[in-house]
Amino acid sequence: MKRIQKGLTLLELMATVSIVGILVFLAVPRYQDDIRKRAYSEITFGMEAVQKAVIACYGGVTDLSRCDSAEELGIQLPGALGDKAGIEISAGTAVITAIPKANRGIEPADSCTLTPTVNNQTLVWSFSGACVSKGWVKS
């Protein structure tokens, strides 16, 4: 009489668990980095709102030193992103800096700077800081 096999052998089960373990080992770091990128996109979204205000102001006065504070821009900076980050504008240069609060693997040291440069009466913007070096924002 022939015996019919039911279920998996121990070797098959160990091979399956090993393969799943390797896949998890490879996938988790990418997943965590994706979570950080998405969390940082909320911060850059807030920075871009300030950037648009600077662009609108500069279009009217063509002088960055007159577009370098929340009062001159007609916006309110404190709490602009709630518990995500604080945003500052540098006097005289209108450089926008976001200092994130600890959230989803992002630390306060992971700040991001958005710098305007005047080129033929238009503003050219570039990101710099930890947000670029860690690949969360393209420069």
N, C-alpha and C positions, 0 to 999 in steps of 0.2 A: 504494500500500500504506500502511495506517495504522500509525503507530508506537505501541506500547503503553508507557505510562510505568511505570517500575519505581522504587520508592523515593520519597524526599521531595526536593522542591526545596530549594535553599539558603535561600530566603525562608521556607518552612514550618518548616525546622529552626531558623532564628534566632528566629522567633516563638515556637516551643515552648520554647526555652531561655530566652527573655526572660520568659515567663509563669512558668516554674518558678523562675527567679531571684527574681522579685517575691514569689512565694508563700513561698519560703525566707526572704527578707528580713523578711516580716511574721511568720512563724511562730517563728523562732529566739528572739527576745526573750521571747515568751510561754512558750515551752518552758523557757528558763532560769529565768524567774520561778517557774514551776510546780515546778521542781527545788528551788529555794530554799524554797518553801512546804512541800514535803514533807519536806525536811531539817529545817526548823524545827519541824515537827509532832512530830518525835522529841524535841526539846528541851522543848516545852510538855507533852508526855506525861510527862516526868520531873518537871516542875514540878507537874503535877496530882497526882502521887503524893505529893509533899510537902504539897500543899494538902489532900489527903484526911486526912493525918496531923494537920495543924493543926486541921481541922474536928472530927476525933474527939477530940483533946485538949481543944479549946474546949468541946465538948459536955459534958465531965466537970467542967471547972473554971471555965468562963465568965470566964476572964481571959487575954487574949492574952499578957500578960507572962510567963505560966507555960507558954506553948506556943511559945516563940521560939528553941529550940535543938534540935539533933539529939538530944541526950541526953534532953530533956524529951519529945520526940516518940517516942523509942525507935527512931530510924532512923539510918542512916549516910549522911551527905551526901557526903563526898569520894569522887570517882569514881562518883557516882550515875549519870552518863551516859557514863562511859568517856571516849572521845576526842571526844565531841560538845560537852560544856559542863561548867562547874562551877556548882554551885548553892549559894547562900548564903541564910541566914535572918537578918534584922536583929533584933538584940536589942531587946526591949521592944515591937516592933510586929508581929512575925511576917511582915514583908514578904519575899516569896520573889523572889530575883533569879537569873537564869541568865545567865552570861557565856559565850557560845559560843566554841569554838575554830574557827580558820579551816577551813572545810569546805564544799565545793560552792557557793562564792560568798558564803558567810556569813562575816563578819569578827567579831573579838572586840568591836568597837565596837557591833555589832548586839545589844546586851543587851536583856533583857526582864524586866519587873518585874510581879509579881502581888501586888496589895495588898488586904488584907482591911479591911473597914470594918464595925464593929458597928452593926447596925440592929435595935432591938427584940430584943436577945439572940440575933440570928442574924448570921452573917457574910455580907457581900456582897463579892464579889471582882471586881476589874477589872485588866485588863492595861494596861501603859503601856510606853513606850520605843520603840526602833527597830523592834521586831517589829510594833508597831501602825502606826507612821508609814510603814513599807514595805509594809503590807498583808498581812503573813504571818500575823497573828493579829487577830481581831476584838476590839475593846475591849468 
